[in-house]
């Protein structure tokens, strides 16, 4: 029985293993529900006065109280280089040639600089799970949420199909470099003729 389960899992696609049924123009459909993502542009709280910061916190509290079905997610919007830096460090420690060791150290410094430039590349997402709504109700519901966020001083934008693919690629592959993600494996190799 255990062997059959393992064999079944090995034959499943990544989408099946994750429970993803598909990506629509505005959502990620899973086996249990549909998730819509709203990107919230972060505010630089280090330059805000105490009164402005309190007002921002109160606004967020009001939004969250009014929309109880919202989940909050903070993700990196850029690739992490920690594993690469650790690998270079291990190589430099083992390397006997001073010139090669110096090059490896320069590579580590370069990765540190890239990481520093993108250190604040965080995305704050609000996730709304759609359950039990008819197709006609979904867009008015999502528009109401977006309007509520914007009226409370948050710069919100609903994710589209490409944004969701990028989010999944960064989260699961640590890949933020690719410009266009495929809808299915091998799509780029199909010739339209």
C-alpha positions as a Markdown table, in Angstrom:
| # | Residue | x | y | z |
|---|---|---|---|---|
| 1 | Unk | 0.0 | 0.0 | 0.0 |
| 2 | Unk | 2.8 | 2.4 | 0.9 |
| 3 | Unk | 4.7 | 1.5 | -2.3 |
| 4 | Unk | 1.6 | 2.2 | -4.4 |
| 5 | Unk | 1.2 | 5.6 | -2.7 |
| 6 | Unk | 4.8 | 6.5 | -3.4 |
| 7 | Unk | 4.5 | 5.4 | -7.0 |
| 8 | Unk | 1.3 | 7.5 | -7.4 |
| 9 | Unk | 3.1 | 10.5 | -5.9 |
| 10 | Unk | 6.1 | 10.0 | -8.2 |
| 11 | Unk | 3.8 | 10.0 | -11.3 |
| 12 | Unk | 2.1 | 13.3 | -10.2 |
| 13 | Unk | 3.0 | 16.6 | -11.7 |
| 14 | Unk | 4.2 | 19.5 | -9.4 |
| 15 | Unk | 0.8 | 21.1 | -9.7 |
| 16 | Unk | -0.9 | 17.9 | -8.6 |
| 17 | Unk | 1.4 | 17.5 | -5.6 |
| 18 | Unk | 0.7 | 21.1 | -4.5 |
| 19 | Unk | -3.0 | 20.8 | -5.1 |
| 20 | Unk | -3.1 | 23.5 | -7.8 |
| 21 | Unk | -5.8 | 23.0 | -10.3 |
| 22 | Unk | -4.8 | 26.1 | -12.4 |
| 23 | Unk | -3.9 | 29.7 | -12.6 |
| 24 | Unk | -6.7 | 32.0 | -13.9 |
| 25 | Unk | -6.3 | 35.6 | -15.0 |
| 26 | Unk | -6.8 | 36.8 | -11.4 |
| 27 | Unk | -6.4 | 33.8 | -9.0 |
| 28 | Unk | -4.7 | 30.5 | -8.1 |
| 29 | Unk | -7.2 | 27.7 | -8.1 |
| 30 | Unk | -6.6 | 24.9 | -5.6 |
| 31 | Unk | -8.4 | 21.7 | -4.8 |
| 32 | Unk | -10.2 | 23.4 | -1.8 |
| 33 | Unk | -10.6 | 27.0 | -2.9 |
| 34 | Unk | -9.5 | 29.9 | -5.0 |
| 35 | Unk | -6.9 | 32.4 | -3.8 |
| 36 | Unk | -6.7 | 36.0 | -5.0 |
| 37 | Unk | -3.5 | 38.0 | -4.2 |
| 38 | Unk | -3.4 | 41.7 | -3.5 |
| 39 | Unk | 0.0 | 43.4 | -3.4 |
| 40 | Unk | 0.4 | 46.1 | -0.8 |
| 41 | Unk | 3.1 | 48.7 | -1.4 |
| 42 | Unk | 5.0 | 49.1 | 1.9 |
| 43 | Unk | 5.3 | 52.4 | 3.6 |
| 44 | Unk | 8.7 | 53.7 | 4.9 |
| 45 | Unk | 7.8 | 53.8 | 8.5 |
| 46 | Unk | 11.2 | 55.1 | 9.5 |
| 47 | Unk | 10.4 | 58.5 | 8.1 |
| 48 | Unk | 6.8 | 58.7 | 9.5 |
| 49 | Unk | 5.9 | 60.7 | 12.5 |
| 50 | Unk | 4.5 | 58.9 | 15.5 |
| 51 | Unk | 1.0 | 60.2 | 14.7 |
| 52 | Unk | 1.2 | 59.1 | 11.1 |
| 53 | Unk | 2.4 | 55.7 | 12.2 |
| 54 | Unk | -0.5 | 55.3 | 14.6 |
| 55 | Unk | -2.9 | 56.4 | 11.9 |
| 56 | Unk | -1.5 | 53.8 | 9.5 |
| 57 | Unk | -1.7 | 51.0 | 12.2 |
| 58 | Unk | -5.3 | 52.0 | 12.9 |
| 59 | Unk | -6.1 | 51.9 | 9.2 |
| 60 | Unk | -4.7 | 48.5 | 8.9 |
| 61 | Unk | -6.6 | 47.4 | 11.9 |
| 62 | Unk | -9.8 | 48.7 | 10.4 |
| 63 | Unk | -9.2 | 46.9 | 7.1 |
| 64 | Unk | -8.5 | 43.6 | 8.9 |
| 65 | Unk | -11.5 | 44.0 | 11.1 |
| 66 | Unk | -13.8 | 44.6 | 8.2 |
| 67 | Unk | -12.4 | 41.8 | 6.0 |
| 68 | Unk | -11.9 | 38.8 | 8.3 |
| 69 | Unk | -11.2 | 36.4 | 5.4 |
| 70 | Unk | -7.9 | 38.1 | 4.6 |
| 71 | Unk | -4.6 | 36.4 | 5.2 |
| 72 | Unk | -1.3 | 38.3 | 5.2 |
| 73 | Unk | 1.9 | 37.0 | 3.5 |
| 74 | Unk | 5.3 | 38.6 | 3.4 |
| 75 | Unk | 7.6 | 37.1 | 0.7 |
| 76 | Unk | 10.9 | 37.9 | -0.9 |
| 77 | Unk | 10.4 | 39.3 | -4.3 |
| 78 | Unk | 14.0 | 38.5 | -5.3 |
| 79 | Unk | 16.3 | 35.5 | -5.3 |
| 80 | Unk | 18.3 | 34.7 | -2.2 |
| 81 | Unk | 22.1 | 34.2 | -2.6 |
| 82 | Unk | 22.8 | 32.6 | 0.8 |
| 83 | Unk | 23.4 | 29.1 | -0.5 |
| 84 | Unk | 25.7 | 30.5 | -3.2 |
| 85 | Unk | 27.7 | 32.6 | -0.7 |
| 86 | Unk | 28.0 | 29.6 | 1.6 |
| 87 | Unk | 29.2 | 27.4 | -1.3 |
| 88 | Unk | 31.8 | 30.0 | -2.3 |
| 89 | Unk | 33.0 | 30.3 | 1.3 |
| 90 | Unk | 33.5 | 26.6 | 1.6 |
| 91 | Unk | 35.4 | 26.6 | -1.7 |
| 92 | Unk | 37.6 | 29.5 | -0.6 |
| 93 | Unk | 38.5 | 27.7 | 2.7 |
| 94 | Unk | 39.6 | 24.6 | 0.8 |
| 95 | Unk | 41.4 | 26.5 | -2.0 |
| 96 | Unk | 45.2 | 26.5 | -1.9 |
| 97 | Unk | 45.9 | 28.8 | -4.8 |
| 98 | Unk | 45.8 | 32.4 | -3.4 |
| 99 | Unk | 44.7 | 33.9 | -6.8 |
| 100 | Unk | 41.7 | 31.6 | -7.0 |
| 101 | Unk | 40.8 | 32.2 | -3.3 |
| 102 | Unk | 40.9 | 35.9 | -4.0 |
| 103 | Unk | 38.6 | 35.5 | -7.0 |
| 104 | Unk | 36.2 | 33.5 | -4.8 |
| 105 | Unk | 36.2 | 36.2 | -2.2 |
| 106 | Unk | 35.5 | 38.8 | -4.8 |
| 107 | Unk | 32.5 | 36.7 | -5.9 |
| 108 | Unk | 31.2 | 36.6 | -2.4 |
| 109 | Unk | 31.6 | 40.4 | -2.0 |
| 110 | Unk | 29.7 | 40.8 | -5.3 |
| 111 | Unk | 26.9 | 38.6 | -4.1 |
| 112 | Unk | 26.8 | 40.6 | -0.8 |
| 113 | Unk | 26.4 | 43.8 | -2.8 |
| 114 | Unk | 23.5 | 42.4 | -4.9 |
| 115 | Unk | 21.9 | 41.0 | -1.7 |
| 116 | Unk | 22.2 | 44.4 | 0.0 |
| 117 | Unk | 20.6 | 46.2 | -3.0 |
| 118 | Unk | 17.7 | 43.8 | -3.0 |
| 119 | Unk | 17.4 | 43.4 | 0.8 |
| 120 | Unk | 14.3 | 45.5 | 1.0 |
| 121 | Unk | 12.8 | 43.7 | -1.9 |
| 122 | Unk | 9.9 | 42.3 | 0.1 |
| 123 | Unk | 6.3 | 42.0 | -1.0 |
| 124 | Unk | 3.4 | 42.2 | 1.3 |
| 125 | Unk | 0.5 | 40.3 | 0.0 |
| 126 | Unk | -3.1 | 40.0 | 1.2 |
| 127 | Unk | -4.6 | 36.7 | 0.2 |
| 128 | Unk | -8.4 | 36.4 | -0.1 |
| 129 | Unk | -9.8 | 32.9 | -0.4 |
| 130 | Unk | -12.9 | 32.7 | -2.5 |
| 131 | Unk | -15.4 | 30.2 | -1.2 |
| 132 | Unk | -19.0 | 29.8 | -2.1 |
| 133 | Unk | -19.3 | 32.8 | -4.4 |
| 134 | Unk | -20.9 | 32.7 | -7.8 |
| 135 | Unk | -18.9 | 33.9 | -10.8 |
| 136 | Unk | -21.0 | 37.1 | -11.0 |
| 137 | Unk | -20.3 | 38.0 | -7.4 |
| 138 | Unk | -16.5 | 37.4 | -7.4 |
| 139 | Unk | -15.5 | 40.6 | -9.3 |
| 140 | Unk | -17.7 | 42.9 | -7.3 |
| 141 | Unk | -16.4 | 41.3 | -4.1 |
| 142 | Unk | -12.8 | 41.7 | -5.2 |
| 143 | Unk | -13.3 | 45.3 | -6.3 |
| 144 | Unk | -14.9 | 46.1 | -2.9 |
| 145 | Unk | -11.8 | 44.7 | -1.2 |
| 146 | Unk | -9.4 | 46.7 | -3.4 |
| 147 | Unk | -11.5 | 49.9 | -2.9 |
| 148 | Unk | -11.5 | 49.4 | 0.9 |
| 149 | Unk | -7.7 | 49.0 | 0.9 |
| 150 | Unk | -7.1 | 52.1 | -1.2 |
| 151 | Unk | -9.6 | 54.2 | 0.8 |
| 152 | Unk | -7.7 | 53.3 | 3.9 |
| 153 | Unk | -4.4 | 54.7 | 2.5 |
| 154 | Unk | -2.9 | 51.5 | 1.2 |
| 155 | Unk | -1.6 | 51.3 | -2.3 |
| 156 | Unk | -3.1 | 47.9 | -3.4 |
| 157 | Unk | -3.0 | 46.1 | -6.7 |
| 158 | Unk | -4.6 | 42.8 | -7.6 |
| 159 | Unk | -2.2 | 40.2 | -8.9 |
| 160 | Unk | -2.7 | 38.9 | -12.5 |
| 161 | Unk | -1.8 | 35.6 | -14.1 |
| 162 | Unk | 1.9 | 36.6 | -14.6 |
| 163 | Unk | 2.3 | 38.0 | -11.1 |
| 164 | Unk | 1.0 | 34.7 | -9.6 |
| 165 | Unk | 3.4 | 32.7 | -11.8 |
| 166 | Unk | 6.3 | 34.9 | -10.6 |
| 167 | Unk | 5.2 | 34.5 | -7.0 |
| 168 | Unk | 5.2 | 30.7 | -7.3 |
| 169 | Unk | 8.6 | 30.7 | -9.1 |
| 170 | Unk | 10.3 | 32.9 | -6.5 |
| 171 | Unk | 8.7 | 30.8 | -3.7 |
| 172 | Unk | 9.3 | 27.4 | -5.0 |
| 173 | Unk | 12.3 | 27.8 | -7.3 |
| 174 | Unk | 14.0 | 30.9 | -5.9 |
| 175 | Unk | 13.8 | 32.2 | -9.5 |
| 176 | Unk | 13.1 | 35.9 | -10.0 |
| 177 | Unk | 15.2 | 36.2 | -13.2 |
| 178 | Unk | 13.0 | 34.6 | -15.8 |
| 179 | Unk | 10.9 | 37.2 | -17.6 |
| 180 | Unk | 8.1 | 34.9 | -18.8 |
| 181 | Unk | 7.0 | 31.8 | -17.0 |
| 182 | Unk | 5.5 | 28.8 | -18.9 |
| 183 | Unk | 1.9 | 27.7 | -18.4 |
| 184 | Unk | 3.1 | 24.1 | -18.6 |
| 185 | Unk | 6.5 | 22.4 | -18.8 |
| 186 | Unk | 8.1 | 22.6 | -22.2 |
| 187 | Unk | 5.8 | 25.4 | -23.6 |
| 188 | Unk | 8.8 | 27.3 | -24.9 |
| 189 | Unk | 9.8 | 24.4 | -27.2 |
| 190 | Unk | 6.5 | 24.2 | -29.0 |
| 191 | Unk | 6.7 | 25.7 | -32.5 |
| 192 | Unk | 3.7 | 27.6 | -33.6 |
| 193 | Unk | 3.7 | 27.1 | -37.3 |
